[in-house]
Amino acid sequence: MLSKVLFLFLLVGYVLCEEDFLRFTKRSELFGYLDNQVTNFNITISDDDFLNLKEVAKTGISSTPVPKEKLPNDIQKLMDDGYYTLPSTYYEKKEVHQYVSAKIATIIINSKKLVLEDVILSIDNSNSSSKPNFKIALSEEKSGLFNRYSFQLLSDANDPSFLRTKLACDIRNRLGTPSQSANYINLYINGEFFGLYLLLDNIDSRWVHSLYGEDVPPVLYKCDDKYSYLTDKSSYYNCISENDNDKNHQLWKEFLNHLDSAQSLDEVNQYLDIDEFFIDIGFEFLVGSWDNYLNNGHHYYMNYPGKKRWQMILYDFKNDFGLEIPQKNYTDIHLAEYSFKKWAEQRDLLDKIIFNGSGRFDNMIRSIVDHTFNPDLLFPRIDELKEFIRPYVKRDKTPNADGMLPGRFNNNTKEYSMAEWNANTEFTKVKTTNGEAYGLKYWILRKYRYICQKYNMNTCNPEYLEENYVIPIHSTDKYEDPIATTTTNTAAATTTKAATAITTNVANATTTNAATATVATSNTTTKKPTTTTKASTQSTNTPQCWVEVLGYECCSPKNKVVYYHDENGQWGYNFATGSWCGISPYVEIPEDEVCWSEKLGYSCCKGCTVQQVNDDGKWGFEQGKWCGLQSYCDN
């Protein structure tokens, strides 16, 4: 047992001003708390452990199958019958230092110090990725971190956009189905920058219990190995129990037998929550997931919460939205335009509940598209996330003093340039380690158009259905940081860019042989106004706009183009001076009769931007000084 102290420092790196997309979702308190931040994790371990960790990161964690003659007899029989997958339980992993233990972890979030005991850091590099994944486990005997006990630190090294997992989690959170949450972090180990990562809560028994709050301990099975299609033959051994709450796997066996014998949707619905299941496989279909239940038959949990029906919980979304989709037999149509029947692997369960003509699944698809999976919601969300992480992606792709990229230990994964990152977050396809990745927005647009037509939806936005809908082409070779272009003529300058018209005959937007068209684009700066550090330039007169109390000028009466909005109102941009300006007029709001922060030596704020929260209350930062938020901010 290693005994060095483990320190994690979570410091605010950047503030994303609002989370409209997730505003009404029910998520973990921790992820809600960290939503508006990119935090820094600084993990300190012993020097010897650090060297071992780097060695594992270089070579990966290899494993070999247990010899067949050493397997249980019933497993041998299944293999003899042509059952060719082997659960990971029957693999022997190479003896390497995978785990680093520590006695104490100190975590600081917005100057609030938390002390955690008995922490385990583990490296997960089974695929020998150039940038490894990690897990952090906290003692189950303690209170955890906001009632969360284990976390994944996901590198997403193979995703050119670094948005796919985050966007998938956000979509599932918005849909209200049980799912992980995700936030961006910067990872440091022993003071060395390892790069930009995603922090996800890890699904386990504690996670399920906190989600459902049931008095009865949950029964949870993890289906991590392929070809687990929820039949007795394919899943009884392939899916592994995550706890001891199902003695002799009796409940699991009965559930699978019920699904095998059921003949109709109503019969299946007695044992499997059909509506939740339809959301899950509908999500898979829309985002083009080929590495979950529908195709490979894995990367999901089955949960039995008390006496209710079983529920599916999907995980692992790094290959969604058109990333490295294996070649299918239907080469005459675009991958985003496969029907559900062509996309899903054939199996009896889907025949019973979907292809029986009831239309219930089709209605669920329409509902998901109306509520979440549409360009009107997803394009702005992508833009918001993209500009939020842009400086961190750039740093992640900047070599250190030794000429090495942060946290990279081999060349097994392709490194994407900033130009490729920028292009793939939009409409442009890029080459990947093992294939290609469709432009993130392109996949969404193409799938949306197909669903709107195929499912006869009259609620779709006709703007995106036009055959000549024009999209910009982004170079995968040249990248320019978006900066404000000075002009005295208009706040929204226009430029001419190469573009392509999306039609049913175009496989994807590319950077060559594209038709050209003129596209109006606003050259606004992508760096959001920082409301915490700007020095005061405010006069003693009554402010004319809200942002004057933050030290910014108001926009001129002729400059009313809104480029951004947050809790302080609408923002414009002054291209002549290269600075943000305020549009929303200042309205005098009755202040609290008693300012709660004055007794602590601080005045109350005018605005409502939260910079810190502690036991005293919510704090802002205006005119170069800390201040307490007033009660009207809660409204």
Secondary structure, DSSP 8 states (H G I E B T S, - for coil): -----EEEEE-EEEE----GGGTT----HHHHHHTTEEEEEEE---HHHHHHHHHHHHH---EEE--GGGS-HHHHHHHHTT-----GGGEEE-----EEEEEEEEEEETTEEEEEEEEEEEEE-TT--SS-EEEEE--TTS-TBTTB-EEEEE--TT-SSS-HHHHHHHHHHHHTSS---EEEEEEEETTEEEEEEEEEE--SHHHHHHHH--SS--EEEEE-SS---SSHHHHTTTSEESSSSSGGGHHHHHHHHHHHH--SHHHHHTTB-HHHHHHHHHHHHHHT--SSTTTTS-SEEEEE-TTS-BEEEE---TTTTTBS----S-TTS-GGG--HHHHS---HHHHHHTTTS--HHHHHHHHHHHHTSSHHHHHHHHHHHHHHHHHHHHHHTS--TTS--TT---SSS----HHHHHHHTTTB-EE-SSSEE--HHHHHHHHHHHHHHHTT-SSS-GGGT-TT-EEE---SS----------SS-SS-----BEEE--TT---B-SSS--B---------SS----SS------SS--SBGGGGGT-EE--TT-----EEETTEEEEEETTTTEEEE-SB-------SS-TTGGGT--B-SS----EE-SS-EEEEETTEEEE--GGGG-
